[in-house]
Amino acid sequence: MLRVKVRGNESVEQMVRRFKKLCEKEGLTRDIKRTSYYEKPSERRRRKHRKSMKRIAREQF
């Protein structure tokens, strides 16, 4: 669970901006986008396979 403490003389907009950055850093926005729609198991396997191939290619160079 993310918490954002108010700093002295900080506006609400600045606090929300910090909260959004924390969410992106933790990967919450990516998870929400991925789970917001149904993904077929075959698509999930294909995505994981592509991700592993990218990782292998990066390790070779």
N, C-alpha and C positions, 0 to 999 in steps of 0.2 A: 504494500500500500504506500503510495507516494504522499508525502506531506510537504507543504511549502509554508515556511514560517515568514511572517511579515517582517520586513526589515524597516528600520526607522525611516519615516518620510517616503515610503514606497507607495506608488499608486497601485490601484487594482489592476490596471492594464499591464504594468510591469510584472506584477505577481503572476498574472495569467500567462504572460509570455515565458516566464521562468518555468511555470508548470508544464507548458507545452513542450519546452526543450527537454525537461526531465522525462516526459512521456516518450518522446522520440528516442532519447538515449536508452531508455529501458526496453524499447521495441514494442511498446503497447499499441502504438498506432498501426504498426505493421500487422500485429496479431488481430486487431479489430477489423482491419480491412480484409484480411484473409478469411476470417470466420464470419464475415457479414453475408456471405452467399455460400451456397452449397457447392462443394468441389467433389467431383466424381473421384472414386478411388484410383482409377487409371490416370487421371490428371495429376493427382497427388504423387503417384509413383513417378510419372514423367518429370514433374517439377523437382522432386528429390534427386532423380538421376541426373538431370541437367546441373543441379547445384553441385553434386559430387564430381561431375566431369570438370566443372570450372575450377574446383578446388585442386583436383589432380593436375590440371594444366598449369595452374599457378605454381604448384610445388616443383614442377619440372624445370621451370625457367628461373 
